[in-house]
Every structure is written in structure tokens, then in C-alpha cells.
């Protein structure tokens, strides 16, 4: 799924009005498995000025990048984090870890050619799902719009759950962000074609 959808889904599952730490933990946990990708791709694209096709066709698949993805997308490590949070009775850390696991649970069945080794360090196996949230060769044209519709439905739920003006503005911004990957990737790949 696109990162904004992960944020919206985690907020719907875990965020609560007047529980700021819990809400921040939910959003941070939802973002964490994708954070390294944004850092590495952003540095490669905008600082090193490498072409998007090189970044996503070569660097993304490189052993170095895939090693990072094994760590931050591991059910084993996130599950261990949730167990530790439970052991120490840290509700904030439990929400963080649960949001990370929710992220992985939605990514696992929706990546075909770009899946991750979700069971590292026990295994380097990568599940190649017959489905993809973005690739039209693997039903991305169906799954992508469903993701957007569910995200918008969750935004409506969150809009009514949170009554402060600031919270509602952030929820509306999240709904707009759910559309942003379409435009961002079009822009990034347009850069690579020039």
C-alpha cells in the first residue's frame, strides 16, 4: 500500500482523541517500515541526482538496500518489539509496534515484484504475491482504487472521531496525501525521462 494509506489505516485502528502519545505512536509505527525507503530514495534522487529508473530498477534491488528493508520490514523483529513492549507494559510502544505490524500485514499480500523478506532473520524468502497495489499486471488497477476508497472511508470515520479543528485539518490533509503518490511518482518518473 502507499504510505499515506498505512498512516490512515493505523490512525483508524489505534489513534484516539485526547491521547496524543498514542496517536503519534500509531502514526510513527505506520511510517517506520517505509522510512528508510524515503530517506535512501530521496537522497539518491535529490542529492545525488540519480535517475528514477536507476534508483528503483537498480539501487532498490541492490543487496545493500534490500538488507535495510529486511530489517525494517521483518515480522520477526516487529513481533519481538511488540512482545518487549508488552513485557514492559508500555502501551505507547505496543501501539507503535502494532501499527508497524499492521503495515507489514497489508504490504505482505500486495507486493509482487517488489516484496520484502518479511521473515528475516529466520529466512530471506520473499513472497511474490499474485496481487499488487500499484502494478496493473497484477490487479493494481483494481486494488489501488479500493485502497483509496477504504482510506477515504477511514478518513470520514476519523473526522467524526476527532472533533478538534487541528485534528480535522490533519485528517483532510491525510486524505489529500492518499492521492499524492499518483502525482509524486508521475513527477519523479517524468524527471527520469528528461
C-alpha positions as CSV (number, residue, x, y, z in Angstrom):
1,X,0.0,0.0,0.0
2,X,1.0,3.6,-0.4
3,X,2.5,5.1,2.8
4,X,-0.4,7.6,3.3
5,X,-2.8,4.7,3.4
6,X,-0.7,3.0,6.0
7,X,-0.9,6.1,8.1
8,X,-4.7,6.4,7.7
9,X,-5.3,2.7,8.5
10,X,-3.1,2.9,11.6
11,X,-4.9,6.0,12.8
12,X,-8.3,4.3,12.3
13,X,-7.1,1.3,14.2
14,X,-5.2,2.9,17.1
15,X,-5.5,6.7,17.3
16,X,-7.8,8.1,20.0
17,X,-8.9,11.7,20.7
18,X,-7.1,13.3,23.6
19,X,-4.5,10.6,23.6
20,X,-1.7,12.4,21.8
21,X,1.1,10.0,22.6
22,X,-0.9,7.0,21.4
23,X,-1.9,8.8,18.2
24,X,1.8,9.8,17.5
25,X,2.9,6.2,18.2
26,X,0.4,4.8,15.8
27,X,1.5,7.2,13.0
28,X,5.2,6.7,13.7
29,X,4.8,2.9,13.7
30,X,2.8,3.0,10.4
31,X,5.6,5.1,8.8
32,X,8.6,3.3,10.2
33,X,8.7,0.4,7.7
34,X,8.8,2.8,4.7
35,X,11.0,5.5,6.3
36,X,14.3,4.0,5.1
37,X,13.0,3.9,1.5
38,X,12.1,7.6,1.7
39,X,15.5,8.5,3.1
40,X,17.5,6.4,0.7
41,X,15.5,7.2,-2.4
42,X,15.2,10.9,-1.5
43,X,19.0,11.1,-1.1
44,X,19.7,9.3,-4.3
45,X,17.1,11.3,-6.3
46,X,17.5,14.8,-5.0
47,X,21.0,14.9,-3.5
48,X,22.9,12.5,-5.8
49,X,20.6,13.4,-8.7
50,X,20.4,9.8,-9.9
51,X,17.7,8.9,-12.4
52,X,14.5,7.4,-11.0
53,X,14.9,4.4,-13.2
54,X,18.4,3.7,-11.8
55,X,17.2,4.3,-8.2
56,X,14.1,2.0,-8.5
57,X,15.4,-0.6,-11.0
58,X,19.0,-0.9,-9.7
59,X,19.5,0.5,-6.2
60,X,16.1,-0.6,-4.9
61,X,17.0,-4.2,-5.8
62,X,20.6,-4.0,-4.6
63,X,21.8,-6.2,-1.7
64,X,22.5,-3.1,0.5
65,X,19.0,-1.6,0.1
66,X,17.4,-5.0,0.5
67,X,19.3,-5.6,3.7
68,X,17.8,-2.4,5.2
69,X,14.4,-3.4,4.0
70,X,14.8,-6.9,5.7
71,X,15.4,-5.2,9.0
72,X,12.6,-2.6,8.9
73,X,10.0,-4.9,7.3
74,X,10.6,-8.0,9.4
75,X,7.5,-9.6,11.1
76,X,10.0,-11.3,13.4
77,X,11.6,-8.0,14.6
78,X,8.4,-6.1,14.8
79,X,6.8,-9.0,16.7
80,X,9.7,-9.1,19.1
81,X,9.3,-5.4,19.6
82,X,5.6,-5.9,20.4
83,X,6.5,-8.7,22.9
84,X,9.0,-6.5,24.6
85,X,6.6,-3.6,24.8
86,X,4.0,-5.9,26.3
87,X,6.6,-7.3,28.8
88,X,7.5,-3.8,29.9
89,X,3.8,-2.8,29.9
90,X,4.4,0.2,27.6
91,X,1.1,0.9,25.9
92,X,2.7,3.6,23.7
93,X,5.4,1.2,22.5
94,X,2.7,-1.5,22.0
95,X,0.7,0.8,19.7
96,X,3.9,1.7,17.8
97,X,4.8,-2.0,17.2
98,X,1.2,-2.9,16.4
99,X,1.0,-0.2,13.8
100,X,4.2,-1.4,12.3
101,X,2.9,-5.0,12.2
102,X,-0.4,-3.7,10.6
103,X,1.7,-2.0,7.9
104,X,3.5,-5.3,7.2
105,X,0.3,-7.3,7.2
106,X,-1.1,-5.1,4.4
107,X,2.2,-5.0,2.5
108,X,2.7,-8.7,2.5
109,X,-0.2,-9.7,0.2
110,X,0.1,-6.6,-2.1
111,X,3.6,-6.7,-3.5
112,X,4.6,-8.9,-6.5
113,X,8.0,-7.9,-7.9
114,X,8.9,-5.5,-5.1
115,X,8.2,-7.7,-2.0
116,X,10.4,-7.8,1.1
117,X,12.0,-10.6,3.1
118,X,9.3,-10.3,5.9
119,X,10.7,-13.2,7.9
120,X,14.3,-12.1,8.3
121,X,16.4,-13.1,10.2
122,X,14.9,-16.6,10.1
123,X,14.6,-16.6,6.3
124,X,15.4,-14.5,3.2
125,X,12.3,-15.8,1.4
126,X,10.2,-13.2,-0.3
127,X,6.6,-13.8,-1.0
128,X,5.7,-12.8,-4.6
129,X,2.0,-12.1,-4.3
130,X,-0.2,-12.5,-7.3
131,X,-1.6,-9.1,-6.3
132,X,0.0,-5.6,-6.3
133,X,-1.4,-2.3,-5.0
134,X,0.2,-0.5,-8.0
135,X,1.2,-2.8,-10.8
136,X,-1.6,-3.2,-13.3
137,X,-0.2,-6.5,-14.5
138,X,-1.1,-7.8,-11.0
139,X,-4.5,-6.1,-10.5
140,X,-3.1,-2.8,-9.4
141,X,-5.9,-1.1,-11.4
142,X,-8.4,-2.7,-9.1
143,X,-6.6,-2.8,-5.8
144,X,-5.3,0.8,-6.0
145,X,-8.8,2.4,-6.3
146,X,-10.1,0.1,-3.5
147,X,-7.2,1.3,-1.3
148,X,-8.2,4.9,-2.0
149,X,-11.9,4.3,-1.2
150,X,-11.1,2.5,2.0
151,X,-8.7,5.2,3.0
152,X,-11.3,7.9,2.4
153,X,-13.9,5.9,4.4
154,X,-11.4,5.7,7.3
155,X,-10.8,9.5,6.9
156,X,-14.5,10.1,7.3
157,X,-14.5,7.8,10.4
158,X,-11.5,9.8,11.8
159,X,-13.1,13.1,11.0
160,X,-16.1,12.2,13.2
161,X,-13.9,10.6,15.9
162,X,-11.7,13.7,16.3
163,X,-13.5,16.9,16.9
164,X,-10.7,19.5,17.1
165,X,-10.2,21.8,14.2
166,X,-6.5,20.9,14.1
167,X,-7.2,17.2,14.0
168,X,-9.8,17.5,11.3
169,X,-7.4,19.6,9.2
170,X,-4.7,16.9,9.5
171,X,-7.3,14.2,8.6
172,X,-8.2,16.2,5.5
173,X,-4.6,16.6,4.7
174,X,-4.1,12.8,5.0
175,X,-7.0,12.2,2.6
176,X,-5.2,14.5,0.1
177,X,-1.9,12.8,0.7
178,X,-3.5,9.5,-0.2
179,X,-3.9,10.9,-3.7
180,X,-0.3,12.4,-3.7
181,X,1.6,9.2,-4.7
182,X,-0.1,9.3,-8.1
183,X,1.3,12.8,-8.7
184,X,4.6,12.3,-7.0
185,X,5.5,9.2,-8.9
186,X,4.4,10.8,-12.2
187,X,6.7,13.7,-11.4
188,X,9.6,11.6,-10.3
189,X,9.5,9.4,-13.4
190,X,9.0,12.4,-15.6
191,X,12.3,13.7,-14.3
192,X,14.0,10.4,-15.3
193,X,12.7,10.7,-18.9
194,X,14.2,14.1,-19.4
